Amino acid sequence: MDSSITVAMSPRSKFYSLLNDVMNPKINVIKIESQGDIDNIDINVLFIDENLLQDFAAQDWHESDASLLIQEGSSSLQVPNHALFIPLEINIITLEKLIFFAAQHHQLRKQQKRLNASLDKQDSGIEKLVEIGIALSTENDLDKLLAKILNEGMKLVDCDAASLFLLDREDKKHPELKFKLTKNQSLSPSFEEQSIPLTESSVVGHTAISGQALNIADAYNIDPSEPYQFNRSFDKVMGYKTVSLIAIPMLDHNQQVVGVLEFINRKKNPQAILKSLVIIEDEVIPFDSSCVDLLRALSSQAAVAIESKKLLGSINRLFDGFVNASVFAIEQRDPTTSGHSFRVANLCEILAQSVNTCSEGVLHNVTFNSDQYRELRFAALLHDFGKVGVREHVLTKAKKLTEDNIELLHYRLAFAKQQLKNQHLNQIIKIYEQHGSLSNEIKSKLSESLNLDLAQLDHYMEVILSANEPSVLPQERFAELENIRSHMVTDYTGSLGGFISEHELAALSIPRGSLNEQERIEIESHVSHTLNFLKLIPWTSELSQIPNIAGAHHEKLDGSGYPNHLKSDKIPYQSRVMTVCDIYDALTASDRPYKPALPINKALSILESEAKSGMLDINVVKVFIDSKSFDKVEGYVPKVTGESSGLNYVHHVCDMDFHKH
């Protein structure tokens, strides 16, 4: 060994004089006369014999870092693993060799301790990185994620401040760095997100462009030849001083820079507050290589987490856009009812929030998490998507007979009238041929008869047009329609038939609305189409219930709904919420050309009636009314031009629940 070896022993030891007499320049012998001699001197080798044990208790030397040489005969005590024994009789040459060996052993143990400490620190850093990685992967809010990255990084390397920058490549010719967040344990600076040019003149700009980390021991003394310099403006304003600084690029899986992490002023004491320049000079130390390694690992985790969240956000926005566009497109098939799905979705969100905060009754135990809110919104937006499976002429059938059919009836009326007029003229001609003249009395009677027949046909048409409206058909109208059917007329081919056909009679005899039974069933089939369509989509686990929620929006708690006649225990609460909102919008919507909107009070009364009869969830209806959820939807105020006539019109696919009212 090149350096001298310090050997400590009792001055009464027989080896003390022996070693001093030899005076080996590489062996420095000191005597131990007090406890302080052990505590205050860096000892390589501690010689233990009976003399030493008489002066000091065993625990005083047992925990010594020095290598122990124990004279035989003193071994009754518990001996550490690093102790060596000296025979009672030993010559000076052997003793010196043993001392050199013990000293080497001492150096190896010190080195091992340093390595173990370093490994422990690395293990601790790795454990922290694992914990940080888990924490970052579970954070879905991007702003909270960025804050967590900075907080964890500062704790990881015991620094005072940190900042995070994201690279914005939207303008490919002039990319920028977005200064997103900053943290400082010693200051509370006001912060606003801002953009800075991407140039090599700044530390973070150089890091972002080069993709290489910068570890700067003194930010105020950067070599002037470097392309970058530290911007001192923040320090000047805040009375702060940046000393040690490290800038780490965040690289994604393609090794592309997505941002830069900047950590400032590593501290000896992590809890120290750098409130003065004196404290800063005393407390701040450079970032070492282990800090660089840890922050590189953190930056990689951060880059992956940020890109994942941004990608997830992009996917969600894309999906939201697709859903909204799909709903918009499908509602264009029936423009008169467009907006229904969007309004129902908005109502559902408000009502679900009110249910979530309800502290009374059975709803006290009903809560919706963020995923269930999304499920409900998407299900509400898509609940009528099955309209695509309903034939358009049924979907847009505003009245019982089609416009072509009504036009045909007008032609039939005109033809029948013309026939009556021809018959009237033929009667006059025949009288002239038989009698050579026509009295005013006969002429008047013939004209009166013609006018009565023409008026009867006009009355028939009035009855037909009245019955064609999608209103509640009065009972007396059925007899009138049967009478019209029995009135025989000749068509242009000469064929004899009723003024209205059997098909027309059946359509005009629909007691409510504009749809016959087959058409009503086809309208109701939109729910099955919706369910089948939504089942084709590979929903993620958190959205997997969307098909079931949307597919149950016409089910009733008493099992009277459709398409599967589910009862209360089988109907999800999200569907119960949607059913109430769906019915309310169907009742109050002002965009139906074929029915007036009901006043709000009337619509709420119907909801209460449906709930009391066991069809709707009475608790959900109560929350809907008590919370006035219908008043809280921005941009949605039902417009009623006047009092309802009391008649209920049926047409939109979600109006069908009321065909019996």
Steps between C-alpha positions, in 0.01 A plus 500: 500500500632848414345692793590441863295273721365625832507230768336574834575302816535527872839645608526210745493247217832318452472569126480878551869532590600239246341686209632836617850360529491366143356829371367379166427821307184346357356417840382782725445371853278703732400425853145490626455665832141623481174435316561812294810344349280244327232749395721778367776317310471323165635160608586230250580223748388468862710267717294337775652317797419460866650840578259676263204304628576614851481866394197490267171312488460249216235704318740792465727312262254244368340748258828655384552536123867398542623147440536324831810306612408298806766335711432141578358460846260790447261298287242433767317805370272501193732559204400685182554337161774748409721411804837321470678313782865549603685218669640574847846447363569672164810660350508854368517403132188285525326768703573765236371275225187437701455875554539566125249226426254642753542849351426368150196327641392833653531678162302227326224525759480877458481460124233234540301733728520780242390262226215370713389857573517580131304187415245578769462848355463358150250242624309773677504707180383203295223429750393863482506486119279191506259677734510812285438293185195341658374836620547660158327215320188532715458877463251590228493878542783653295544806724518284812740269318739786419492621862569147623800469266658815642422417863638149477809613310580763762472243779707253302809726483434729799482824303328829574327581173393350168325595176335305222489595133309323222605516137229635271555394137162614372671768295769286337692802372504676837473243782476638853556392856194525722601600852236288674589491867753608763552405866718665765526397866651830611279736299139528391534660157192596301486296183318513170548253221695656215680417178868563435689471171687177442861618464837378618565820690317375809589198712165329445496591131845351447392185687182468292686546170800279581311236696792494745495568874685800643646477851620846605678547832479880495236660280664843531834375373421317178788505252439794263587276207186295558205584272271528801499718812287508811222760509531685833180705471300279739777512762518878480127547543463247782826562685602141439819344367523196278823310554488134405273416211419193296285493185377158386321436168186290513525246218213288376525141371625634166773701676324820400510788748156575644619745764769600749525462877712757680611446863669776699715523814565158645515531881706333770199510727181425302293697754710817475326820389727711281383837628832683466807501280712391800285192550508427128880513489527277806226254415500450120715223349544376143294217355714186484494219245252296705257795485541513124424127472193525720365803316562338162287206615236738635495700177443181300210405725366853478522507120312171469237612750451839332480351152260233625272758657516723193430203275215391725365853491524504120323165477226620734454819298495296179245262645288785637511661158404176329206447735377858460537484123319165488212632708482815288495291183231260618281782627509657155279215385228673700598869525176584682629317810870589471665599825300250707797272573730789594239648732434165666875450552530841667196434718641161600828653616322756717256246647777246568691766694188573705452127568864480606449764766165366621518411869148368543330169436640217292692743276728574796691186400498573126812674370648542154875522447665688212494194272131445567430865417671445163307177448175683565584789269603276210200273555270805499656640184468165322173377648305567179770397257281202411282738299731407216319165489155659468371567150506870422138528393401356838749712690385823337131413476337810643142405410302181448494519121795599287499824299474293180196326644335831590575634154339190350191560716480859371511367142235243593287779650541716192418205272192412707384860491547513126299182466217655702510810280493283185206307640326831570556617140386164361175528698437849355572380144271201544213719621549729203492204266181364658308822566669759286527735796614528862298678764668723755362283782658180363821683420515628857439154647772348281747773600409457867553123476838553331612747763399263779699218342801725449473628857483142625824419318663813648380390844650158441832665416481715811443190714787320327740792551393535863541127564837511328643717777705308759255588778265302718224384263149571638272195514244650259771531235519121463135482385553791264802332346303177455226701323758665273643159419153381393448798267569356157673694225635408158867543426655604168499137380129470562546270798263549790636532855467680829604865531780372727668160477524240776865596548411868530216421740734299722757780505246775571349288779824499703368618839812696602796639317590428142631146510321172467587205719765361264663840461494554877676166551756602239558827684546311828754278330742794502602393853597152382689652208680734740593214730626281215697788348665597827593140574711500183729770644802366697443720805772531760426343839402832658241560224383142459148563636405755234300249289301380803434853625383628161308179429287542812384859457145388410478232768262560792541389859174302485617304194263675259781654296683372198682329335579244776234584761766538769389562857650730761782278625625452144494866394824695568466826692664682209214375279244616756657845492499501120137388479383794711703749296392340172132521585529856627662617177248311288219676687642852503689511169385791290643372173217266396294643214225250575453557875511791742750493785348437841551759773765400753248451780292269282809299402607466865151386593519226238837387637354486851202303374726253319708462818195444725372234260829312546647555155765759582736511799310723743821601681673610179190694392488671841866605473440621143213722616641613836843586357343669194756322285307612192583865583875439529581391147675786324337605177195279548171669588183331372282750314124483531300741286177440683303258708484148364174395341514190716550275199804274495677456167734212434776479248864526614648163598522615861142635503367146466474448875201730498288344229261379771456837674 
